[in-house]
Amino acid sequence: MPRCFHAWRRLCAASLLAIALVLCISVRTEAFELFGYHLWGEKSESAEDSSVGIPDPTPYTVDFHVKGESAEEVSDTESDLQSASLLVQDIKQLPSGTSGVLARATKDFERLIGKLYEDGYYGALVTISVAGMPLNQAVLHLEKITERPVPVHIEVDRGPLFHFGEATLSYRGPVSSQGLQLPAAQSADLLEGDPALSAKVLNAEARAVKAVKDNGYPFAKVGDRSLLANHASQTLKVTLVIDSGPYAKFGPVTVSGTENMDAGFVQQYADIPQGAQWDTKILSKAENRVRGLEVFSSVRMQPADSVGPDGELPLEIIVVERPRKVFGFGANYSSNEGVGVEGYWRHRNLFGKAERLSVAGTVGQLLAVDNEQIEYSARVTFEKPGIFDPTTSFSTSLAAVQENPDNFRSQSISYDAYLQKDFDETLSGRAGGEIFYANERDVFGDNDYFFISIPAELTYDTRNNKLNPIRGVEAKVFFEPAYDLRGDEGIFFSQGSISSYLPIVGTDRVVLAGRVSAGAIVAPSVQDVPASRRFFLGGGGTIRGYAYKNVGPRLNGEVIGGRSFILFNGEIRTRITENIGVVGFIDAGAAFETQLPSFDNPFSIGVGGGLRYFTPVGPLRLDIGVPLEPEQNDPPFVIYVGLSQAF
């Protein structure tokens, strides 16, 4: 077929994709919205749009000034205070009449004072005038406010920063005679001489109350709170008293709100030990465990109003079920790997005990000239939680896959079954069996493989967030002894990785992220290992900038994949605004023909950067990677688009 026809076909496909994107994504010169989320720029909503249905919509202006700050530009301090001002934040949502403007101004006085106290300024002065009159006079003389827009002036004098003086934290009730090690003022971070931030007082209260509840007192609360500001010494004296309430043990557990779900299973799965001492940590784990079933949109642990005569406190688990059936789809794009789509259908509660049945599929390289180059996968999965106890689950799946990168073609079908165990909140593992058949074509010719294996995996995970980790560690190790029935050969697969995340500026302003991965396959030769199971590097998940699976040992110029590899990934992630971040990265690694890394192949290094837009479902990722030493088939750069961080 003429090459011009293929070029025309690719151009048409690209045009159709562009048209589809235009239909799905609203793009403006000054703004961008994606799937209903406003990404940047000014929203299209005008003041007229926001005032529809509001009687007498009244415009106003705000002159906001902080004493001691420059009037030429908005300082960080002024911007921080303006974020608490309804007059500033809601200026495009016109209030109803002059009274509406005054209502916002009155709320602003309370909000600004609260914000200043929060920051430790207990001698602050907030002055608000409307149409030239002090706020308290303007409220009494609405008829004098005739100018439109209504002029509002806000003047803030923060005054001196207060520091903590004497601080005491004590306990009252039965807990006071138990000799428990409960937080004192100093251990609760109320340190004399520190800035007297109100958030520190609230945190100390919450910490103290939780400590009492964790020791068997479910009705613990703040009994007395005294905050005395000494303006002469610019200090804040803090006195906190915690009332413990009565001691209690866990009583009988009931479940309400279930429709298709077995209430008895929920009770059993929550695993709350009746008769044990009341402990909020046990409740929190139980709630997270029940949420993890993915059956409920809401889970609430509701204790009874009082402790029974036997010292037990009954508990009700109140749930709201989600729709049992759900489906979804997505798309991904790489300038090197092309366009792919994926979709799934899932039944969340097949037999009433949170059994899940899922059907998922992907199609890749949709813009390929030859239909045989298209990649696909399909998988049917059944999962059963709580197979032995709440910490164990069972899963089994059947999958069919066609992979077609430049260096091999693989068509495979597999069946697996696993038991998974959550040892604690950070450590989990799974082990099972797998049957794998593949027909493959590569530089070694056509080969068939028929494996039976016993895969096992162990994961340690302390990350604070799976899609956008800021701190913590994730470590994985994988082993799989296998036997090839056709080749009459034993093979042993192994692989491991460790990722670490460390904030170095603020809580998440600048984060360092790093990952080290390695793998080894014990087999007589590379040819005895299916190409789809060999180690290839290059692409979005390994070394960005290089062509997909184009890094590894070569034979006659073709990448054949290796029996071992080592990989390093490093990123510096900077959050520029609340929603926008930038990333710089370097990836380096190599795959080797030997069973263990021999370092006879030089490392391939890719560098680049990208943008992140933070959404409620994870960061949208746009990366551009450049190979420093490109080989045959490697492009000058590659663009990657996806959801969540790269690792």
N, C-alpha and C positions, 0 to 999 in steps of 0.2 A: 504494500500500500504506500503511496507517495508520502514523503515526509511532510509536505505542505498540508495534507489532509489531517495528519496527526496534530500539527501545530494549530490548524483551524479548530479541531475538536477540543484541544486544551483551552484555546481562547474562548470558545463558547461556554465550556464548563466554568471557567473562571468568571465569565460575565454573569452566568446564572447565579453563582455563589455571591457575587457582589450585589446583585439585585435582591437576593434573599436577605443579605445583611442589612441593606437599606430598608427593607420592609420590617425587620425585627428591631433595628436600632435607630433611635431618634437622634440625629446629629444636627447641631447648629454651630455656627461660627463661634458663638459666645458661650455655648453650653453643650453638655453631653449627658444623655441618659441611656442606661442599659438595663433592660428587663425590669423597668419600673424604678430603678435606683438612680438618684441624681448624683452624677459623678463629679462634675466641676462646672464652674461658670454660674451665671445668674439664671435662676429658674424663670420660666416664661410667665408665671403667674403675675399679673399686674395688680395694682391697688384696686382697680375697678373690679377685677375678677374676685378678689378676696372680700370685697364689701357687698357682694350680691346677697340680698336678703337681710342686710343689717339696716335698721331704721336710722336715718340721719347719720350716715358715715362721716366722721369728722377727721380730717387730716391734721397733723401736728408736726412740729420740728423739735429736735432735741439738741441742746447745747450742753455737752457733758465735759466737765473739767475736774481734774484731780489736782489739788494744791501741791505745788512743788514740781509738777510735771510740765513739760514743754507744751505750749499751745499750738506749735507748728505741726506736730505729728502725734499720732496716737501711740503712747508708750505701752510696754507690756503690762504695766500695772493698771493703766486706764482700760486697756482691752480686757483684762481679767475682770475688772469691776463691771464693765459694760455687758459682759456675758451673763451677769446676774440681773440685768435691767430689762424688764418687760417693755418699757418705753422704747428702748433701743432695739431689742431683738424682734419685737412684733410691730415695728413701725409701718410695715406694708399692710398689716391687717388692721384696717381702720376701726376704731372703737365707735360705739353708738353715742353720738352727742358729746357735749362738753363733759357731762357727768362720767362718760366712759373714759375720757382722758384723765380726769381727776382720780378715778378708781385705779387706773394703772399707776399713776403717780404715788398714790397712797401705798399700794403694794410694793412699789419700788423702794420706798423709804424703809420698809421692814426687810426687804430682800437685801438691800445694800448694807444695812446695819448688820444683818446676819452674816453676810459675806465678810465684812470687816472683822467681826468677832471671830469668825472661822480662821482668819489669817493672823489673829493675835492683836488687833487694834481695838482695845476696849475703851479708848478715849476718843474715838472717831466722832466726827460731826458731819452729818449729811444735811444739806440745805437744798430744798426743791422749791422753785418758784414757777408759777403758771401765769402767763400774760403779765409778768412784772409783779405779781402779788405772791407773798409766801403761801405755801400750800394750805396751811390752816385757815388763812383768810379767803383764799380762792374757793374753798369748799363752801363757804358761807355766802359768796357773792358770784354765783354762776352768771348772773345777768350782765356782769361787767366784762365777761370774756367773750368778745365779739370778733376778734381778729382771727382770720383763717389764712394759712394753717395756724393752729394754736401754738404760740411759742412756749417751750418748756426749757428751763435752765436747771441743771443739776450740778451742784458744787460739793466736792468731797474733800474733807480734811482728815486724813488718816490719823494724824497725831503720832505719838510715840508707839513703838512696838513693845508690848508687855511681855514679861517673862514669868515663868512659874516661880512662886515663892514656896511657902509651906504647903505640902500636899499629904493628905492622909486618906487611906482606903481601908475601911473596916467592915466587919461582917456581923450580922445580927440574926438571931434565931438558933435552931438546933445545931446548925453547922458550926457555930462558934465554939462549941464544946467538944468537937471531934478531933482536934489536933491535926487537921489537914493542912497541907502545904498549899495555901491559896495565894494568889498574886497580891503583893503589897504595892504601894504607890510607886516605888522606885522600879520594881520589876515590871510594872504596867506602863513604864515609859513616861511617868509624870516626874521628871527630874528637875530639881531646883536649878534655875538659871537658863533652862531651855525656853525657846519661844513658846508663849502660851496659846498654842493653836487649839481651838475648840474641838477639832477632830481628834486630837490626842486624848481629850477628856472622854469623848464618846467611845473611842477605841478602848480606853482603860475600863470603862463601865461594861462594855460588851465582853471584854476578856474576863473580867471578874465574874460576871453573871454566868458565862459559859463554863468557867471552872467549877462553880458551885453546882450547876446542872449536871456536869459530867460526873459529879460525885454523889448523885442520887437525890437531887433536890429539883424536881422539874418545874416548880413554881417560883424559882429564884427571880428576883427583880431588883431594880434600883429603888431603895427605900428613901434615902435622902440625898440631895445634891445641893451643895452650897458653893457658889463661885463668888468670891469677894475681891473686887478690883481695888487696889490701893494706888490712887493716882499720884500720890507723892513719891512712892518708891517704884511706880510703874511695874508692879508685880500682881500676880493673880493667886490668891489663896484658894485651894481646892479641898473640899471635904466631901467624900463619898461614903455612903453606907449601903451595903447590899443586904437585903432581906432574903434569907434562904427559903422560907416556907417549910412545909413538912417533908420528911424523908419518904421515898417511895421506891418500890420495885416494879418491874414490868408486870402488868396484869394480862388478862386475856386480850387477844387481838381479833378484831372483826374487820371485814372488808365490805365497803358499800360502793355503789356506782357501776358495778360490772354489768354488762349486757351479754356479750358473747364469750366473755372470759370466765374461766372457772375461778370463783372467789376462793375456794379452798387452796388452789394452787398458788394464788397470789399470797395468801397467808403463809403457806409453807415456804415460798420463795423468799419472802421478806426475812424469814429466819430470825425473828425477834424472840429471845429466850425468856419465857414467862418465869417469874420468880427471881430473875437476876436484878442486880441494882440498876436503877434508871441511869442511862448514860446517853447523852445526845450524840456521841460518836457512833454508837450502835444504831441510833435512829437515822443518822445521816447516811451510813453505809446501806441500811435497808432501803431507804428512799432511792438512792442512786441505783441500787440493784434492781428495784422494781421498774424504775425509769428505763433501765437498760434493756428491758424486754421489748421496747419500741412499740408497745401496744397502746400506751396511754398518752394522751396529750397533757394530762394533769395528774399529779400524785401529791397527796397531802397527808401528813401524819397528824392526827387530831387526838390529843389525850383527853380523858374525861375531866370534868370540872373539879373533882376532888378525889383524894385518896380513899380507898375503901377501908373498912375495919381490919382487913387482913394485911394492910400496908401495901397493897398492890394498886396500881393505877391502870385502869383499862385504856386501851388504845384503839382508835378506829383509823383504818387506811381508806381514805376517800379518793376515788379514781374517776377519771373521765376517759372513755375509750376513744381512740382515733379510728378513722375508717380502716376497715380490715384490708382493703385492696388499694394499692398505690402503684403508679407508674411514673417514669421520668425519662428524660433524654438529655443529651449534651453533645457538644462538639469540641474538637480541638484542632489546632493548626500549627504546623511548623513549615517554614519556607523550604526545608530540606525533606521532611517526611510527608508533607502534603496535608490534606484535609481528612479528618476522620469523624465519624459520628458514633454515638453509643446510646443504648436505651435499656430499660429494664421494666419488668412487671413483678410485683411482690404481693403475696398474701401474708399478712403479719400474724394471723391467728387462725391457723388451719383447722385445728381440732379443739380449740378452747384452752390450750395451755401454752400459748405464744409460739407454737410451731410455725416456722417461716418456710414458705416455698417461693423461690425466686427464679425467674427466667431472665437472663441478661445476654446482650449481644453487642458486638462492636464491628464496625466496618472501617477499614483504613485505606489510605492512598486512593481516594475516590477520583482524583484527577489523573490516574494512571492511563497511559495510552492504550496498553494492553489489559484486557479484563483479567487475564491470568495473574497480573501483578497486584490486583486488589487483595488486601488482607481482611480476614474476618475471624471472629470467634463467637461461639455460642456456649452458654453454660446453664444447666439446670441444677439448683442447689436446694437441699432440704436441711433445715437446722432445728434442733430440739434442745431448748435450754433446760437446765435442772434435771439432767438425765439420771444422776445419782443423788446429788445434793445441789443447793443453789450455786455452788462454785464450779460445777462441771456442766459441759454441754457436748452435744454430738452433732456432727455435720457430715453430709455426704453430697457428692456432686458428680455430674457427668458432663464432659466438655468436648467440643470439637473445635479445632483451631487450624487455620491456614496462615502461615507466615511467609512473606515473600520479600525480604530485603534484597539488596543487590547481590549478596554473596551466597545465598542458598534459598531453596524453597522447601517448606516443611508442611505436611498435612498430617495431623495427629488427632487421636481420640484417646481420652483418659477417663478413668473412674477412680475416685478416692473416697476414703472415709476416715474421719478424725474424731478423737476425743480431746477436748480442751479443758484445761484446769486453770482457774485463777487462784494462785496461791495467796496473794494479798493484793492490795491496791496497785502495786507497782510491778509485780512479777507474775507472769503467766506462761503457760507452755501448752503445746499440743503434740500429739503423736498419732500415727495411723498407718494406713496401708494405701498403696496406689498401684493401679495397672495402667501401663502407658504403651500405646502402639503408635509408630510414626513411619511414614514413607517420606524420604528426603532425597533431594538432589542438590549436590554441591560440587566442588572441584574434584572430589573423590568419586563422583558418579552417583548412581541411584543405589540407595541402601534402605533396608527395612530394619526396624528395631522393635523389640517386644520386651518391655521391662516389667518386673514386679519389684516393689520397693517398700521400705518402711521409713517414711520421712518423719522427722521430729524437729521441733523448733522451740526455742526458749527466748522470751522477750522481757527485758527490764525497761520500764518506761516511767520517768518522773517528770515528763514535759507538762507544762501548765496548760498547753493548748495543742491539739493535734495538727490543726491546719496552719496555725501561726504561732509556733513556739517562741517564747521569749527567754525562758530559763528551763533548766533541767537537762536530763540525759536520756537517750534511747539507745539501748544495746540489744542486738539480735545475734543469735547463733543458730545455724541450721545444719543438720546432718541427714544424709539419706543413703543408707546402704541399698544397693540395687543389684539385680541379676538380669542379664539379657538372655532370654530363652532362645533367641535365634542365633546369637553369636556365641552362646555358651561361655559368657564372660561375666565376672563380678566387677562391679564399679562402685566407687564410694564418692558421693558428692558432699562438699562442705562449703559453707560460706558464712561470713560474719560481718557485722558493721557496728560502729558506735558513733553516735551523733551527740554533740554538746552545744548548748546555747547559753550565752552569758551577756546580760545587759551591762554596758560600760558607761553609759550616760543616761541618767534618769531611770525610770522603771522600764521604758521601752523606746527611748529616743534613739539610742544607738545600740545595736545588738550584734555581737560576734557569733557566727554559726559555723561549725566545722563538722566534717564527717570523714571517717576513715573506713574503708571497706576492703575486704580481701576474700579470696576464694581459692579452693583447690579441688581437683577431681583426680582420684586415683583410678587410672585406667591404663591398659597396655599401650594405647596410642590415641592420638587425637581422633583418628578415623573411627575408633570404637565408641566414641561418644556422639550421640545425635547432635547435629549442628544446632538445633534449637535449645540444647542444654549446655553447649559450650559457652565460654565467656567471651563476649564481644563488648567493646566499649565504643563510645561515640554516640552523641544524641542527648536529648533533654534530661535523661535520668542519670547520665554518667559524666561525659566530658562535652560540655556545650561548645558549639562552634564547629565540631567535626560532623561529618555525615553519619547517619544512623548506622550503628554496628560496623563502622569502617576503621576501627582501631583494634589491632591485634596482629598475631603472626600471619605472614603471607606465604602463599605458594603460587608461583608463576604470576605474581601481581595480584592475586585474589586473597582477601582476608578469609582465613579458614577458621578463626576462633581459637581460643586457647584452653588449656587445662588448668590454668591458674591466672590470677589477676591481682592487682593492687590499685586502689583508687583513693585520691584525696580531693575533697571539695571544701572550699572556704568562701564565706560570704561576710560582708559587712552591710548590715541592714539599718537604714536611717529613716526615721519617720519625720517627714517634713511638716505635714499638717496632720490633723486628726484623721484624714482619709487618704492622704497621699504619702507614699514612701519611695525611696530610691535604694538600689542595691548595686554593689560592685562585687564581682566574684572571680575566682580563679579555680579551675578544675585541672587535675593532673592525674595521669594513670597509664597503665600498660597491661596488656594481656600477654601470656607466655605459653609457648607450646609445651613446656615442661610441666610436671605434676605440681611442683612448687615454684613460686616466683624465683626466676633465675637472674632477672635484671639484665638479660642479654638484649632486650629490646629497649630503646630509649623511651622515656616518658613522653606522651603527647600532652600538650598543655593548651588549654583554652581559657581565654579571658573575656570579660564583657561586663555589661551592666544592664539594669532594667528598672522598670517602674512597678509599683504595687498600688492598687486601690483597695482599701480595706472595706469589706462589706460584712453584713451580719453572718454570712455563710462562709467567710474566709476571704483571703486576699486574692483579687484578680492579678495575674502575673503576666508581664510582658518583658521578655529578656532578649537581648541580642548578644550572641556569642561569636567570637572570632578565633579561628585556629592559628596558633603561632607557627606551627610547622605542618601545613596541610600536605596530605598525601593524595594519591590518585583518588578521584571522585569526591574529594572534600571541597565544599564551596568556600568563597571568601568570607562569608558570614552566614549565620542562621538566626532566624527570628522564632521565638517560642511564645505561645500564648496558652495560659492554663489557669486553673483555680487552685489555690493554696501555695505555700512556699515550695521552692524546688526540693527541699528536704527538711 
